[in-house]
Amino acid sequence: MTFKNREPRSAPCPQKTRNTIRRAHRIHQRALLSHAEGNFEKARELCARSLRLLERELAPQDPDLANVLNTFGGIQQDLGCYAEAEAAFRRSVSIVRNLSGDIEVERLRVRSLSHLADILRVQGRYGEAEPLFERALSIAESAFGPRDLHVCSVLNGWALLCRYSGRFDAAERLYQRALAVMEEILGPEHVDVATMYHNLGGLEYMRGRYSTGELYARRSVEIRQKTHAPDSPELAADLATLAAILDAQDKQEAEELYQRALHIFESERGQDNYEVAINLNNLAALNHRRGNILLAEAFYWWALHLKEKILGPDHPDTAMTVHNLAVLFRSQGDLEQASSLLGRALRIFEKTLDPDHPRVLACRDNLNELQQEYKRWAEL
């Protein structure tokens, strides 16, 4: 999205200014492509270049800056740089706050507020995030009407907040409202409808309602198979979600689906990809539950290596695999290794997440319990 009628900061050479802005937009598009492909570091470098060029040529309150800042914040969020992501989103919100405008400005206003709310949600700052989602929804409904896809986007983000804060009934209401509008506007076989079924399946998984979750996840896969190639990464993501729900029910089909999703991600996006790491982590958990300890450990270490390479050693998602490895070692009686890994996971969580985030609290409790167990063992 780009905006017309921009006011350059200074215009000694209008043609040069226009060329620089066009170059910045091209670099921004390359950043978006790299981000979609999972190459987060390259995406961050490209987006930062685009942002620098626009800052040099545009007025400080130009909506184009806000648009690129949203992309930059999203990349930083994926890299686990939450403070930097929050700063970018706050700057974007500040730019669009007082803009008067056309429909594109309203879309940008809603998007900026939603991004800021989501980064606060990721950090566990649910009380700060919810009013922003509420505000974004109010703006979207006023600008576009209650039955609009921009409204659905806000509903989806707000539902995710409710899901992670344990308010499952509220999350379901928001998801179902968005789904009804999307099916009406886009039709029941649209890819975005598949995404909503995917999200509902994930919600039911978290609630422990696996049978219902399986129905939603299978519906997502069914739609995606009609709209995507058999080797599409989007289909692979749906297969992985269905596999997790089946795994929770101890159904043998789960491993086959995990392996199929892993093969697609490796073939389409390369072995050094975030989705590959996620599926390796899931395969490790499956094998751990089935008692295949050596295979589980190998998958966990492989997943950890990829996450460290892609996200960095201090990303909270990296810490999740470190935590899972600790659980595996603890189950095998290796309390020293487990304690060391849990300590590392806790340090990452404390560095990147809010002090009251559920992951911080759970990891701290697990480490304290393990240290007490280790102390008793050492005294024997």
C-alpha positions in Angstrom: 0.0 0.0 0.0 1.3 3.4 -1.0 -0.2 6.8 -0.6 -0.6 9.8 -2.9 -0.1 13.5 -2.2 3.0 13.0 0.0 4.9 16.1 1.0 8.7 15.6 0.7 10.7 17.0 3.6 12.6 19.1 1.0 12.4 19.1 -2.7 15.6 20.6 -4.3 15.3 18.0 -7.0 11.7 16.7 -7.4 12.6 14.0 -9.9 15.4 12.6 -7.7 13.0 12.6 -4.8 10.4 10.7 -6.7 13.0 8.2 -7.9 14.3 7.6 -4.3 10.7 7.0 -3.1 10.1 4.5 -5.9 13.3 2.8 -5.0 12.3 2.6 -1.4 9.0 1.0 -2.4 10.7 -1.6 -4.5 13.0 -2.5 -1.6 10.0 -2.7 0.7 8.4 -5.2 -1.7 11.6 -7.3 -1.6 11.5 -7.1 2.2 7.9 -8.4 2.2 8.8 -11.3 -0.1 11.8 -12.3 2.1 9.6 -12.1 5.2 7.0 -14.4 3.6 9.8 -16.8 2.6 11.0 -17.0 6.2 14.2 -15.1 5.6 13.8 -12.7 8.5 17.3 -11.3 8.7 17.3 -10.4 5.0 13.8 -8.9 5.4 14.9 -6.8 8.3 17.9 -5.4 6.4 15.8 -4.6 3.3 13.1 -3.0 5.3 15.5 -0.9 7.3 17.0 0.4 4.0 13.6 1.3 2.7 12.7 3.1 5.9 15.9 5.1 5.8 15.3 6.2 2.3 11.7 7.3 3.1 12.8 9.1 6.2 15.2 11.1 4.2 12.6 12.2 1.6 9.2 12.3 3.3 7.7 14.4 6.0 7.8 12.8 9.5 4.0 12.2 9.6 3.8 10.7 6.1 1.5 7.6 6.0 4.0 5.7 3.8 6.4 5.8 6.8 3.7 4.3 9.0 3.1 1.5 6.4 6.8 0.5 6.3 7.1 0.8 10.0 4.4 -1.8 10.4 6.3 -4.2 8.1 9.5 -3.5 10.0 7.8 -4.1 13.4 6.4 -7.4 12.1 9.8 -8.6 11.1 11.3 -7.5 14.4 8.5 -9.4 16.2 9.2 -12.6 14.3 12.9 -12.2 15.3 12.0 -11.9 18.9 13.1 -8.3 19.1 9.9 -7.2 20.9 11.1 -3.9 22.3 12.1 -2.8 18.8 8.9 -4.1 17.3 6.8 -2.3 19.9 8.7 1.0 19.2 8.1 0.7 15.5 4.4 0.0 16.0 4.0 2.9 18.5 5.7 5.2 16.0 3.3 4.1 13.3 0.3 4.6 15.6 1.6 8.1 16.4 1.9 9.0 12.7 -1.6 7.9 11.8 -3.3 9.2 15.0 -3.9 12.7 13.7 -4.1 12.0 9.9 -7.3 13.1 8.3 -8.2 11.0 5.7 -9.4 8.8 3.0 -10.3 5.1 3.3 -6.6 4.1 2.9 -5.7 6.1 6.0 -8.5 4.4 7.9 -7.2 1.0 6.9 -3.7 2.0 8.0 -5.0 3.3 11.3 -6.7 0.0 12.0 -3.7 -2.0 11.0 -1.3 0.0 13.1 -3.4 -0.3 16.2 -3.9 -4.0 15.7 -0.1 -4.6 15.2 0.6 -2.7 18.5 -2.0 -4.7 20.3 -0.6 -7.9 19.0 3.0 -7.2 20.1 1.7 -6.4 23.6 -0.2 -9.7 23.5 2.9 -11.6 22.6 4.7 -10.1 25.6 1.8 -11.1 27.9 0.6 -7.5 28.4 -3.0 -8.5 27.9 -4.5 -5.6 29.8 -2.7 -3.1 27.6 -3.5 -4.9 24.4 -7.3 -5.4 24.7 -8.3 -1.6 24.7 -6.3 -1.3 21.5 -8.1 -4.1 19.8 -11.4 -2.6 21.0 -10.4 0.8 19.5 -9.3 -0.8 16.2 -12.6 -2.6 16.0 -14.6 0.5 16.6 -12.7 2.4 13.9 -13.0 -0.4 11.5 -16.8 -0.8 12.0 -17.3 2.9 11.7 -15.2 3.3 8.6 -16.2 0.0 6.8 -19.3 -1.3 8.4 -19.7 -4.3 10.7 -19.6 -6.8 7.9 -16.3 -6.1 6.4 -13.0 -8.0 6.0 -11.0 -5.4 7.9 -13.4 -5.9 10.8 -12.7 -9.7 10.5 -9.0 -9.1 10.7 -9.4 -7.2 14.0 -11.7 -9.9 15.4 -9.2 -12.5 14.5 -6.4 -10.7 16.4 -8.6 -10.1 19.4 -9.7 -13.7 19.4 -6.0 -14.7 19.6 -5.6 -12.5 22.6 -8.6 -14.1 24.3 -7.3 -17.5 23.4 -3.8 -17.0 25.0 -5.3 -15.3 28.1 -7.5 -18.3 28.7 -10.8 -16.7 27.7 -11.8 -19.4 25.3 -15.5 -18.7 25.1 -14.8 -15.1 24.1 -12.3 -16.2 21.6 -14.8 -18.6 20.0 -17.4 -15.9 19.7 -14.9 -13.6 18.0 -13.7 -16.3 15.6 -17.3 -17.4 14.8 -18.3 -13.8 14.1 -15.4 -13.4 11.7 -16.0 -16.7 10.0 -19.7 -15.9 9.3 -18.8 -12.6 7.7 -16.0 -14.1 5.6 -18.1 -17.0 4.4 -20.8 -14.5 3.4 -18.4 -12.2 1.5 -15.8 -14.6 0.2 -17.7 -17.9 0.0 -17.3 -21.1 1.9 -14.4 -22.4 -0.1 -12.1 -19.3 0.1 -8.6 -19.7 1.5 -9.2 -17.1 4.2 -12.2 -19.1 5.4 -9.8 -22.1 5.6 -7.5 -19.9 7.8 -10.4 -19.3 10.2 -11.2 -23.0 10.5 -7.5 -23.5 11.1 -7.6 -21.0 14.0 -10.8 -22.5 15.4 -9.1 -25.9 15.4 -6.1 -24.4 17.3 -8.5 -23.0 19.8 -10.3 -26.3 20.4 -6.9 -27.9 20.8 -6.0 -25.5 23.6 -9.3 -26.2 25.2 -8.7 -29.9 25.1 -11.8 -30.4 22.9 -10.0 -32.5 20.4 -12.9 -34.0 18.5 -14.4 -30.6 17.7 -10.9 -29.3 16.9 -10.3 -32.2 14.5 -13.5 -31.3 12.6 -12.4 -27.7 12.2 -8.9 -28.7 11.2 -10.1 -31.3 8.6 -12.4 -28.6 7.1 -9.4 -26.3 6.8 -7.4 -29.0 5.0 -10.4 -29.8 2.8 -10.7 -26.2 1.6 -7.0 -25.8 1.2 -6.7 -28.9 -0.9 -9.2 -27.4 -3.4 -7.4 -24.1 -3.7 -3.7 -25.0 -3.4 -1.2 -27.3 -4.9 -0.5 -30.6 -3.0 3.0 -29.2 -2.1 1.9 -25.8 -0.9 3.3 -24.5 2.4 -0.1 -23.2 3.3 -1.6 -26.7 3.1 1.4 -28.0 5.1 0.6 -25.6 7.9 -3.0 -26.9 8.0 -1.7 -30.5 8.0 0.6 -29.8 10.9 -2.3 -28.3 12.9 -4.4 -31.4 12.2 -1.5 -33.6 13.1 -1.2 -31.9 16.5 -4.9 -32.5 17.3 -4.6 -36.1 16.2 -1.5 -36.5 18.2 -3.3 -35.3 21.3 -5.8 -38.1 20.7 -2.9 -40.6 20.2 -4.0 -41.3 16.6 -1.4 -42.9 14.4 -2.2 -40.6 11.5 -0.5 -37.8 13.3 3.0 -38.9 12.5 2.3 -39.3 8.8 0.9 -35.8 8.6 3.8 -34.3 10.5 6.2 -36.0 8.1 4.2 -34.9 5.1 4.2 -31.3 6.3 7.9 -31.4 7.1 8.6 -32.8 3.6 6.6 -29.9 2.0 8.3 -27.2 4.0 11.8 -28.6 3.3 11.1 -29.0 -0.4 9.4 -25.6 -0.9 11.3 -23.4 1.5 14.5 -25.2 2.2 15.8 -27.0 5.3 16.8 -23.8 7.1 13.2 -22.7 7.6 11.2 -21.8 10.7 8.3 -24.0 9.8 10.8 -26.9 9.4 11.9 -26.2 13.0 8.4 -26.2 14.3 7.6 -29.5 12.7 10.8 -31.1 14.0 9.8 -29.9 17.5 6.4 -31.5 17.1 7.9 -34.7 15.9 10.2 -34.7 18.9 7.3 -34.3 21.3 5.4 -37.1 19.5 8.3 -39.5 19.8 8.9 -38.5 23.4 5.3 -39.5 24.3 5.7 -42.8 22.5 8.9 -43.6 24.4 11.3 -43.1 21.4 13.7 -41.1 23.5 16.8 -41.1 21.2 14.8 -40.1 18.2 12.9 -37.4 20.2 16.2 -36.0 21.5 17.7 -35.9 18.0 14.6 -34.0 16.7 14.7 -31.5 19.5 18.4 -30.8 19.0 17.8 -30.3 15.3 14.9 -28.0 15.9 16.9 -26.0 18.4 19.8 -25.6 16.0 17.5 -24.3 13.3 15.7 -21.9 15.7 19.0 -20.5 17.0 20.1 -20.0 13.4 16.9 -18.5 12.1 15.6 -16.6 15.2 18.7 -16.3 17.3 19.6 -17.9 20.7 17.6 -15.5 22.8 14.2 -15.8 21.0 11.3 -17.0 23.2 10.4 -19.6 20.7 14.0 -20.9 20.8 13.5 -21.0 24.6 10.4 -23.2 24.1 12.5 -26.0 22.5 15.2 -25.5 25.2 12.4 -26.0 27.7 11.1 -29.1 25.9 14.6 -30.6 25.9 14.8 -30.0 29.7 11.6 -31.9 30.2 13.0 -34.8 28.1 16.2 -35.0 30.2 14.2 -34.7 33.4 12.1 -37.6 32.4 15.3 -39.7 31.9 16.6 -38.7 35.3 19.4 -36.4 34.0 18.5 -33.6 36.5 21.7 -31.7 36.0 21.3 -31.2 32.3 17.6 -30.5 32.8 18.3 -27.8 35.4 20.9 -26.2 33.1 18.5 -26.1 30.2 15.5 -24.8 32.2 17.8 -22.1 33.6 18.6 -21.0 30.1 15.0 -21.0 29.0 14.0 -18.9 32.0 16.7 -16.3 31.3 15.4 -15.9 27.8 11.8 -15.7 28.9 12.6 -13.1 31.5 14.6 -11.1 29.0 11.9 -11.0 26.3 8.5 -11.4 28.0 6.5 -9.5 30.6 7.3 -10.7 34.2 3.8 -12.0 34.6 3.7 -13.8 31.3 2.4 -17.4 31.7 5.6 -18.8 30.2 7.8 -17.0 32.6 5.7 -18.1 35.6 5.5 -21.7 34.5 9.2 -22.0 33.7 10.2 -20.4 37.0 8.0 -22.9 38.9 9.4 -25.8 36.9 12.9 -24.7 37.6 12.3 -24.2 41.3 10.7 -27.7 41.5 13.5 -29.3 39.6 16.2 -27.6 41.7 14.6 -28.9 44.9 14.4 -32.4 43.3 18.1 -32.1 42.3 19.1 -31.0 45.8 17.3 -34.0 47.4 19.0 -36.3 44.8 22.4 -34.8 45.6 21.9 -35.4 49.3 21.3 -39.1 48.9 
